[in-house]
Amino acid sequence: MAAMRDPVSRGLTQPLAWRLEQLQRLETLLDEHGEAIAAALAADLGKPPVEAHFELVAVRQELRHSRRQLRRWMAPRRVALDVALKPGRAWVQPEPLGCVLIIGPWNYPAQLCLHPLVSALAAGNTAVIKPSEHAPHTAELLALAVAASFPQEVVQVVSGDGAVAAALLEERFDHILFTGGGRVGRLVMAAAARHLTPVTLELGGKSPAIVLDDADLAVSGRRLAWGKSLNAGQTCIAPDHLLVAASVREPLVQTIAAELTSFYGPDPLASPDLGTIVNQAQYERLEALLEVARSRGQILHGGACDPSRRKIAPTLVAVADGDDPLMQEELFGPLLPVLSVANLEEALAQVRSRPKPLALYLFSRSEAARQQVLAGTSSGSVCFNDVVMQAGATALPFGGVGESGLGRYHGKAGFDTFSHQRSVLSRPFWLDLPVRYPPYAGKLALVKRLLG
């Protein structure tokens, strides 16, 4: 840790040239190891090449955006001075925090380790990456690729299980960014508190999608089918459940079902474009929920599963209310509960009855409905008439609120997260008013006139 903090403390990482050099190293890593990363993602999660490319292109887009904007982000920002402090100059100077820890998840194991690394390096930090042990092929490849691309004192990968992560959290980092579930996120935050280390927690939650009766059902159904089945539903901002106007429930279900068939064919378990569930524990959790729905006759479409390959077909499930087993926690799989609502007000009441989600989706042509959603709910992000795509907007901050997360990154927000905004005041010697110094006798009236 001392060796990785040393170049920051000595100011070696401050120059623009150093930061651009590290970003170029990361781009070269993607160029030289991109195909191998895609193969590792296929081995860990059954990701088809296109979805593996989604992970890599997200990092490349962040790199391009950061390189274009970095000089401006780094520039000192002048602020106005109160009259009592004139003459003088005041500004805010972004500076690196030090050595940061990035703890990645298993669902997007390359992107969600390397994407925050862009922000950390752009801000002039060194970084330790702890990839998820549940995506072992990707973790091993990241370790090899980073070691070949970066000096040890700039970026390191530390692989291992939860015990390794716990040991890392005993160290004093200057910032920790964790992506994962709320239970582990609380442990990370508690460990960070011992050193008063600031944290960014990218968590999750039950992100709802509201579909009103004025929506374009053909486009809405296609986008919902894609967003839910992408990465076999193992996406933190995937639509977790549908709140659908009762008058369009049946045609929407039919549209989503037809789109899923067009995506994956009549036997989705045989499709190379449908990913696998990451491990046996996750598969058994989802299969148990599916079995309850099957026993109750709730399955509207799909329902097939294959334990030998850990594959579950995208499945639409009818639910009557929020007490259904599928509505209790984030699903993180290809199961999509469908709940009818009478109107937007009922849908918003459902949203407000749960912890604030990471994402909230509304499908409607109505500007009034959009404003009602924005005014009447809170979520990490909102996307109108689409799903998941907001995460691809490099200039939009990404993060949760409440139980769905703490802090934000992507673009300028990521640079700011990994920077200390240092306040600086500079004053000349030539004016030194005696009114500020003791003895104060006879000075109160003058102080009041000057300062108010």
N, C-alpha and C positions, 0 to 999 in steps of 0.2 A: 504494500500500500504506500509506503514512504517513497519508493522509487517511482510510483505512478503519480503521486501528488507533487513530487519535486519539480518537474518541468512547468507545472502550472504556477507553483508558488514563486518560482524564479522568473516568471513572466515570459517564458519561452513560447507559450501557446497564445500569447496575446495578438501577435501580428496577423493581419489578413492572409499573408502568404502561407503561414503555417496551417491555418484552418483550411484554406483551399487545397493545400497539399494532401491533407487527411481525407477530404471529401473525394479527391481524385483517387486516392488509394481505395476507397470504398467502391467507387465506380469501376476501377480495374478489377476488384474482387468479383463484382457481378459479371463483368465481361469474361473473366477466366474461369469462374466456377458456376456460372448460371445454369448450364446444362446439368451439372452434377447436383446442384441444389434441387432442380426440378425432379431428378430421379429420386433423391432422398425424400422429397415430399410425396411422391408416388408410393414409396415404400412405407412411409409412416401413416399416410392418410388416404391412400388410393387416389390422390389428386390427378385428374387428367392434365395434360400439358397446358391447356389454356388456363385452367385455374392456378396452376403453378406459376404461369407467366403473370397472372394478376398480382401475385405476391411480389415478384421482382420488379414489375413495372411501377408499383406503388412506391418502392424505394427509389427507383430512378427518377420518378417525377418529383419526389421530395428533394433529391439531390439537385436537380436542375433549378427548382424554385429557390432553394437555399443559396446556390452559387450566384444566381442573378441578384438576389436581394441582400446578400450578406454585408456588403460595404455599407449599405444604408442602415441595416439593423445595428451594426457596430458603432455607428457614428454617435458621438456625444450629443445629448439632447439639451439645448439651452432652455432654461426656465426663467420666468420673470422674478425680479427681486422686489421686496417691499422697500418703501422709501427709506426706512430706518437702516437698511443694510447697504444702501448706495453710498459711494461708488463701489462697484464690485461686479463679479460675474458668478453665475451659478449654473450648474449643468448636472445631468445624470449620465454616468459613464457605465455602460454594461461591461461586466468583467466575468471571467470564468469562475465557476464555483470550486472546482478542484477535480477530484476523481469521483465519478458517479457509478452507480450500480444499476444495470438494466436486467430485470428478471422477466424472461419471456414466457409465453404460454405455449401450449401444444397445438392449438387449432390453426394458427398461422405462424408456425415456428420460425420461419426465416424472416418474413416481413416484420413481425412484431418484436424481433430482436434488432434488426438492422434499421428499421424506420426511425425509432427513437435515437439510434446511434448517430444518424445524420444531424439531429438537433443538438446532441451533446457535443459532437465535434465542431459544428458550426459555432457554437458558443465558446469554444476554446478549452474544453474539458478533455481529460482522459477517461477511459471507461472500462469497466469489467462487465462482461455479459454472462449471465447464467441462463442458458437455454433450458427448455423443459426436458426432463428425462423421459417423458411420455412420447416424445418424437425423437427416438435415439439416433436414427440415421441422419436427420437434419442437424441434431446437436453435434454429432461427430464431425460432420462435414464443415459446419460453422467453425469449429475449433481449428481444423486444419486450414481452412481458407483464411481466417483471421491471422493465424500465426504466420502464414506465408505472405500476408499483405501489409501488416502493421508492425512497427517496433513494439517490443514487449511493454515498454513504459508508456505506450499510447493506448492500445486496446488489447485486452486479454479475454479469452473465453474460459470459464471455469465450469466444467460439466460434473454432473452427479445428481443424486436424489435429494430428497427433502433435508436430509442431514447436512449435506453440503450447503444448501441454501441457508439453513439455520446458522452454520458456521460463518458464512459470509456476512450474515446480518449482525454478527458479533463485532465485525469491523466497523470502523468509523468512516463512512462514506460522506460525501458532501451533498448528495441527492440520491434518492432511490426512486426509480420508476418501475412499478410492478403492474403487469397485466395478468389477470386471472380472476378467480372467484372471490366472493366477499369474505368467506371464512379465512382463507389464507391472507387476503388483503388486510384483515384486522391484525393478524399475527405480524405481518410486515410492519404495519404502523406502530404496533406496540414495541417491536424491536428497535425501530428507528427512534422512538421517543427516548430510549436510553442515552442516545448521543445527540438528541435534539436535531436529528437529521430530517430535513424536509422531504416529503414524499409526494409522488404522483401515483394515484391508484386508478388504473383503468379496469373497471369491474364489469358489470353486466346488469341483468335484470330482465323482466318480462316486457319486452318492447311491443306495444300494441300497434296494430294497423286498423284504422277506421275506414270503412268504405260506405259512402253515402249513396243515395239512390240516383244522384246526378252524375256519378262517375262514369267514365268510359270503361265499361266492364271488360272489353276485349283486351285493352292495354293494361288495365289494372290487374286482371287475372294473370296475364303473362308475366308481369313484373313481380307479382307476389309469388308465383310458382318458382321463378328463378331465385328470388331472394331467400326463399325458405329452403330450397334444395341445394343451393350453392354450398360446397364443402360439406355436403350431407347434413345441412342445418347447423353445423358447428361454427357459427359466426356470432360474435357478441352483439351485433346490431341487426341480426336477422329478425324479421317479424316473428314474434313469439306466438301471437294469437290474433285472430280476426274479430273485430266488432263490426258487424255488418247490418246495415239497414234491412229489416225483415223483408221488405218488398223486393229486394234484389238478392237475397241469400241464395236461393236455388240457382238462378242463372249464373251467379258468381262462382258457386261451387262447381257447376258444370264446366265453366270456362277454365278454372284452375285445373280441374281434372283432365280436361282435353289438352291443355298446355303441357302438363306433366307427361302425358302419354306421347306427345310430340317430341318432348325433350329426350325421354328415356325408353320409348317403345313400350310394347305391351308387357314386357318382362323387365322392369327397371333393375332388378337385381343382376341381370346379365349385362347391363349397360356399362361400358368403360367410362362413361361420363358421369356416373354417380359415385361419389367417394365412399370410403368406409368409415365406420365408427372407430375412434382412435384406439380403444382397448376394450378388453372384456368387461371390465367394471362398468364403463359407460354404456356398452351394448346392453348389458343385463338390466341396467337402470331403465333405459328406454324401452326395452322389450317388456319389462314388467308393466310399465304404463300402457303400452300398446295392448297387452293381454287384458288389462282391466277394461279398456275401451271396447275391445273385441267381445268380451263376455257380456257387456251391457248393450251390444248392438249399436254402438255409436259410430262405427267406421263408415265414412261416406265415400272414400276412395283410397285405394292402396291397402296397406296393412301387411304386405308380405315381408318376410325377414329371413335371413340366412345366417345362423350363428357361426358356421364354418368360415365364412368370409367377413363376418361382422358388418353385414349390409342390411339396411332397412329401407324399404321403398318409401318415398314421400307419401305421407298419409294425412288425409283430411278427416277430422274427428268432430262430430257434433257434440257440443256441450250446452247444458241448459243454463248454468249460472257459474259464478265464481267459486263455488264450493267443489267443483269437479276436481279429481286428483290431478288432471293435466293443468289446472290453473293455480297450483300451489307454489311452484317455483319455476325458475327459468328452465326451459326444456332442453335447449342446446342439442337439438337433433331434428330429424326431418318429420316431426309430428306437428300438425297445424290445427289447433282447436278453432272451431268456428262458433261464435256466439251471436245470436240475433239481438238487435237492439231496436227500440221503437224510433229513436231519433238521435241527433247529435248530443243532446243534453244527457241522455242515458249513457251514451258511450263515454262522455267526459266524466260522468260520475263513477263509472267503472275504473277509468284511468286514475282518478284521484283517490280511489279506495286502496290503491297499492303504492308501494314505494316508488319514488321517481325513477322512471326508466332511462336507460342509456339512449334510446331512440324512440321517436313517436312518429307514426306515419298517418297521413290523411289523404284519401283519394276522393276528390270532389272538385267540381268546377267553380264552386262558390267562394268568392273572396271573403264574404261575411263569415262563412264557416272556418276559413283559415284564421281569420282574426279571432274568432271565438276560441279556437284551439290554442292559439298563442297566448291569449289572455287568461284562459281558464285552466291551464296545465303547466307543469314544469318537467323538463326532461333534458338530457344531455344535448340532444339535437332534435330537430324536426325536419322532416322531408315531406314535401307535398307531391303526390302523384307518382312517387317512385319509392324504392327501398334501397338501402345500403349505399347508394351512390354518393351520399353526402360525405362519406369518409374519403372519397377520392378528390375532393376539392382542397387543394393544398393550402389555400389561403384561409380556409375555415378551421378554427380551433376544434380539436377533437377531445372529448372527455365526458365524464358523467357528472351527476349532481346527486347529493344525498347518498343513498346506498348503491347507486350505480357508478360512483367514482368520485375522485378528488383530484382537481388539477386538470390541465389541458396541455396538449402538444399538437404538432403539425405546424409547419410554416413558422411565422413570427411567434406564435404562441409557444412553440417548442423551443425556439431560441431564448425567449424570455424565461421559460421554465428552468432552463439550465444556465441562466445568467444571474449574477447579483447586480441589481441596479444601484450602483454606488453614487451617493449624493456628494457633490463637490461644491465648495464655496471658495472663491479666491477674492481677496481684498488687498488694496494697495496700502503702502505705508504712509502716503503723503497726507491723509486726512485721518485724524484721531481725536474725535470730539471728547472733551473732558467730562461731559454730562453723564457718561456711563460709569464713571469711576467714583468710589467713595473719596472724601466724605460727601454724603447726600444732602446735607443741610442746604435749604434754599433751592433745591433742584427739582422738586416734585412738580411744580407748576410748569416748568419747561419740558419735563418728561411727558406730561399729559398733553401739552401742545404738540410735541413731536410725534408721539406714539398713539395718542388717543386714549 
